[in-house]
């Protein structure tokens, strides 16, 4: 789940919106997905009665598949020509600079939470938490449940980071093979990874897998199919096909949100088929239409802010929710209001903190790293 071109404050981008309208809508849809994921995680941390028998946005795990598909489109459009010219090293450095600063912050928030948790200290020591943080800095998965018994995830300090491990993997793979990835080979790769993901989806009765240790290997086809399908979609949607009729971006956002709501839990096979249809049909259609969409200035500004918020909110909301839930429990305020009030309050607070982290930490750190990388490349040249 990434966004290109975030080196400037968002308010400066509003004036440049007309030149990059296609990406404004894509970035905004990413932000919508990140907000739905935050609500989904909030129902587990803060509780909350199911609505119509299901948690609110109970299918929001599909947002990760949408992010992977979107990443394939955006990264191919930004880097494919440069990769064909042999600039693989520059690409890999740029991707690391784009992702790692926020990964470090998310893991630090999670490490601080568990290092100060009496419940967690019954299972792990501060040294184990420190070792887990070192693994998180390297974006390496945890593959033994005995290391951190309270969690069964491959990134126990910050649950959403599991998708960033697979994002980094597929980004690196694409960078290595892009020069040789002719369209026919790309189509074969998409078909093979699609078949493997189909097997995983019907095995687990849905696409919600890859983040647990026991499902770890299934995460590779889960990321490879949508990402390389996004690369293929980029090649299909040539510039001459970006003009013509369009759908209002708000309608696309509504359709995306509906896919996070509809599920058939009493019919596992049908539920798996619905997830597969969303990943292979609905999401490519949404992105293809979004690439042709036109936005007015006000709507575009909202989508710009959603896009800027998407990655910071996605990567920090889970540990921040844990801290907020601890505070509510310790202060006795947890039962003072319905769970969904606290969920949306937590999202609002996390959003404000995410914006602050984005401006105060993420932009300056990435700018500094980019300057250092440029100097090293210049010296090498």
C-alpha positions, -999 to 999 in steps of 0.1 A, spaced: 0 0 0 20 29 -13 17 63 -29 41 79 -53 51 116 -53 45 124 -17 75 146 -13 54 178 -10 27 189 14 -7 181 1 -19 217 -1 8 224 -28 -5 194 -48 -40 209 -50 -28 234 -75 -12 207 -96 -43 185 -96 -53 191 -132 -20 176 -144 -24 143 -124 -61 138 -121 -59 101 -128 -36 96 -98 -57 119 -75 -86 95 -78 -65 64 -73 -48 78 -43 -81 89 -28 -95 54 -32 -65 41 -14 -74 64 15 -110 51 15 -96 16 18 -73 25 47 -102 41 66 -123 9 62 -94 -12 74 -91 10 104 -128 5 112 -124 -33 107 -95 -35 132 -113 -12 156 -142 -37 159 -117 -63 172 -98 -39 196 -127 -19 210 -155 -44 205 -189 -35 191 -220 -54 183 -222 -67 148 -244 -48 124 -269 -71 106 -249 -101 119 -215 -90 107 -188 -65 120 -189 -31 103 -167 -35 71 -162 -71 79 -147 -78 45 -123 -49 47 -94 -73 45 -100 -72 8 -86 -36 9 -52 -52 10 -58 -69 -24 -71 -36 -37 -39 -20 -25 -17 -46 -42 -36 -42 -75 -33 -4 -72 4 -6 -64 10 -26 -96 -7 1 -117 10 31 -100 45 16 -98 44 3 -134 34 38 -146 60 55 -125 90 32 -130 85 7 -159 104 28 -185 132 35 -161 135 -2 -153 136 -11 -189 165 13 -192 184 -7 -165 178 17 -135 169 -12 -111 192 1 -83 176 35 -83 141 20 -82 149 -3 -53 164 25 -33 134 47 -40 110 20 -29 129 14 3 130 51 11 93 53 4 83 25 27 108 21 55 105 53 75 68 46 83 75 9 89 100 19 116 75 42 133 47 16 133 70 -10 147 83 14 174 47 22 185 39 -15 188 72 -23 205 66 4 231 31 -9 237 42 -45 243 73 -36 263 51 -17 288 23 -43 288 20 -64 320 0 -90 300 26 -93 273 55 -95 298 40 -127 311 49 -143 277 79 -123 264 107 -102 278 118 -67 268 148 -84 250 124 -104 228 105 -72 220 138 -56 211 147 -85 188 113 -83 172 118 -47 165 151 -54 148 133 -79 126 107 -53 119 133 -28 109 146 -53 83 110 -61 74 116 -98 80 86 -120 91 84 -140 123 77 -176 114 77 -193 148 47 -189 171 68 -196 202 87 -164 197 57 -142 205 28 -163 218 3 -135 222 2 -131 184 1 -156 155 10 -130 129 42 -127 109 46 -90 121 34 -92 157 45 -57 168 23 -41 141 -3 -63 124 -9 -42 93 29 -44 84 24 -80 72 12 -66 39 43 -44 37 66 -74 38 48 -88 7 47 -54 -9 85 -51 -5 89 -86 -19 68 -81 -50 84 -46 -56 118 -62 -55 108 -90 -78 93 -67 -103 124 -45 -103 146 -75 -111 125 -90 -138 109 -59 -154 134 -57 -182 125 -92 -193 88 -90 -186 73 -88 -220 35 -87 -222 32 -124 -230 54 -134 -201 35 -110 -179 2 -126 -189 15 -161 -181 27 -148 -147 -7 -133 -140 -25 -166 -150 -3 -188 -129 -5 -166 -98 -43 -163 -103 -46 -201 -103 -26 -203 -71 -46 -176 -54 -78 -193 -65 -66 -224 -47 -59 -204 -15 -92 -185 -16 -113 -217 -19 -91 -235 6 -96 -208 33 -132 -199 21 -121 -163 14 -91 -141 7 -83 -133 43 -50 -152 46 -13 -145 45 -8 -127 77 -8 -156 101 23 -178 104 5 -210 93 -7 -192 62 25 -174 54 33 -191 21 -1 -184 7 7 -147 10 30 -149 -21 2 -157 -46 -21 -133 -28 3 -104 -36 16 -116 -69 -17 -120 -88 -31 -85 -80 2 -67 -83 11 -81 -117 -25 -78 -128 -21 -41 -120 11 -40 -142 -9 -56 -170 -37 -32 -165 -13 -3 -168 -1 -16 -202 -37 -20 -214 -48 15 -202 -26 34 -227 -28 72 -226 -53 73 -256 -77 52 -235 -77 75 -205 -101 100 -222 -138 97 -227 -167 90 -203 -160 88 -166 -178 80 -134 -178 104 -104 -150 94 -80 -175 94 -51 -195 67 -68 -163 46 -72 -156 51 -35 -191 39 -26 -188 8 -48 -154 0 -32 -169 4 3 -198 -19 -6 -173 -47 -14 -161 -44 22 -196 -50 35 -211 -78 15 -203 -113 27 -220 -148 27 -205 -164 59 -231 -192 60 -220 -203 25 -182 -205 26 -178 -215 -11 -200 -186 -22 -181 -162 1 -149 -174 -15 -164 -168 -50 -174 -133 -40 -139 -124 -27 -124 -138 -59 -149 -118 -81 -140 -86 -61 -102 -91 -66 -103 -103 -102 -132 -84 -117 -146 -55 -96 -113 -40 -84 -97 -39 -119 -129 -23 -132 -129 3 -104 -92 12 -111 -97 12 -149 -127 36 -145 -108 57 -119 -79 62 -143 -104 80 -166 -122 99 -139 -122 137 -137 -126 155 -104 -137 190 -95 -114 211 -74 -132 205 -40 -137 168 -46 -101 165 -58 -88 182 -26 -107 157 -5 -92 128 -25 -57 143 -22 -60 144 15 -73 109 16 -44 97 -5 -19 115 16 -34 100 48 -37 65 34 -2 51 41 5 68 74 -29 59 88 -27 23 76 7 17 92 2 35 126 -35 30 134 -33 -5 149 -7 2 176 -23 36 183 -57 18 188 -40 -5 213 -27 24 233 -61 41 232 -79 10 243 -54 6 272 -61 42 283 -99 38 281 -96 5 302 -73 21 328 -95 52 332 -127 33 334 -142 52 304 -145 22 281 -182 15 290 -191 52 291 -201 51 254 -209 25 227 -179 8 212 -184 24 178 -182 58 193 -147 49 206 -138 33 172 -145 65 153 -129 87 180 -98 65 177 -98 68 139 -101 106 142 -72 108 167 -51 84 147 -58 104 116 -46 136 133 -15 118 146 -9 102 112 -10 136 95 15 150 121 38 120 116 36 125 78 46 161 79 70 162 109 87 129 103 79 111 71 84 139 45 117 153 61 132 118 66 125 107 31 138 140 17 170 135 36 174 99 26 167 109 -11 194 135 -9 219 110 6 211 85 -21 215 110 -48 249 121 -36 261 85 -34 248 78 -69 265 110 -82 298 100 -65 296 65 -80 289 80 -114 
